[in-house]
């Protein structure tokens, strides 16, 4: 079982990336293989419809999404929406449109949004869930909005909020449970 994480910022160790890593770590403890595309991995050329040449990072991202049994997406809230960096990466999912399992068809998609206040984080979370739906994914019942005005992670990158830790672990469990059900049916 492969769970793929996509998101964060260009700043290594951003709150968004740390939240993604926490979910992926929990899925890995449950037996899943994981792959994360964050930071420099998201520095992709602007997606251009119809253009077929791809850089190595875009090829790796699309290949991982193609093989994924579950996906977790994280974005900081930029002016009430998904960051351009994350949205551009998700636009490369268009390369999956002609696949036997197009886009995110039949896969659970966990959505995490961070923001300097809950209003922006919730608006971004709603946007992420809409993109997951548009890509034919199944957003997990739990979506997570993190207010970064309150410290959520220690300098050692561990989560300091027990309630947030429980949410991140619950999202991981939902991704694993849904992916396992899909695998059993196939």
N, C-alpha and C positions, 0 to 999 in steps of 0.2 A: 504494500500500500504506500503510495507516494502522496505527501501533502506538500504543496508548494506555497511559499509565502512571497508576496509581492508588495513592496511599499517602503515607506520611510522617507528620508530626505537625503540630500547629498552629505549631510553631516553624520559621520559615523557615530553610532551610539545615541541617536535621537530617541526621544520617548516613543515615537511610533515604531522605530526599528526594535527597540527593546520589548515592546508589547508583542510584536510579531514573533520575535525570538522566544518569548515566554510560551506562546501558544505552540510554536513548533517544537520546543523542548518537551512540552507535555505530550504532544502527539508522538514524539520519538520515544519517550518513556513507555508509551502504550504499544510500541512495536512498529510504528510507521517509519518509513524512510522520509527524510525531509530535504528540501532545497529552498534556499532563500535568495531572492533577488532584491537587494537593497543597496543604498549608497551608490557607489560608482557603477554598479550593475544596471542602475536605472538611467545612466547617462547615455541615452539612445538617440540616434537621429530622429528628428520629428517624423512621426508616421505620415506617410504619403500614400493615399489610396492608389492602387495600380502600379506602384513601383515595387519591383520584385527583389531587387538586391537588398541584402541584409548584412549588417555587421555581425561579428561572432557573438556578441552579447544578445542581440535580438534573436539570433538563431537558437541560442541556448535557452532563452526565455520561452520562446514559442514551443520548442521541443519539450521542455518541462511541463508547460501548461497542457500540451497534448497528452502527456503520459499521466497527468495528475488524477488522483482519485478524490482529492479535496483541495481547496484553495483558501488561503486566508490573505485578505488585502488590508493594508493599513495606509491611511493618508493623514497628514496633518491638515487641519482646516485652514485654507488660505482664502480669506475674504468670503467666508461662508460656503466654500466649495472644496472640491478635491484639488490637490496640487496638480499643476501642469505636468510635473515629472511622473507622477503615478498615473494620471490619465493617459499620457502618451504611451507609457508601458502597456496599459490595458488595451489601447487601440491596436497594438500588435496582435491581439487575439483575433483580429479579422483574418489573419493567416490561417485560422482554424475553420473558417466558414465552409469550406468544401469537404471537411473531414467526415468520416462516417459518424462520428460523435462531434458535431459542430460546436464551436465556441466552448462554453462551460456546461454543455448539455448533461444533465443528470448528476451533476457534482455539487456537493455542499460548498458554500462560499461563506467563510467567516469574514465579517467586516468590522474593522477597528478604526476609529477616528480620534485624533487628538487635537486639542485646541486650547488657547489661552482663555478659557471660559467654556461653560457648557453650551452656550448658544451656538457658537461656531462648530464645536465638536458634534453636536446633534445634527446640525444642518449638513455637515460633511458626511456623517453616518447615513443620513437619508439618501444623499447622493450616491454613496458607495452601494447601498442596497439597490438603488435604481439601476446602476450600471450592472450589478450582478444579475438582476432580472433581465435586462436587455441582452445580456450575453447568455441567456437561458440557464443560468445557474440557480441554485436553491439557497438563498441566504439562510444561514443558521437562525433558529429562533432567537438566539441571543446575539445582539449587536452590541459593541462596546464603545462608549464615548468616554474619553479620558480628559479631565480638566487639568492641563499642565501647569496651571497657576499653583496647584498644590503638588508638592513633590510626590512622585509615584515610584521612583527608582533610586536606589542607593548608588554611590559612586562605583561600587562593584557590579552594577547593572542588575542587581536583584530587586524584585518588587518589594516595596516597603508597606504597601497597603493590603492588609489581609482580605478585604472585600474585593479589591481589584484582582488579587491573586486567584481568588475563588472564581471570578468571572472568566479570567483567561484560561483556567483549567476546565471550566464548564464548556467554553467554546471549543477547546481541544477535544473534549469528550464527544461533543455533538458532531464535529468533523469526522472523528473516528467511527462513531456509531453509524452515521449516514453512509460513509464510504464502505463500511463492512456490509451493510444491507445491500448496497448496489453490487458489491463483489459477489455476494451470495446468489443474487438473481441472474448473474451472467454465466 
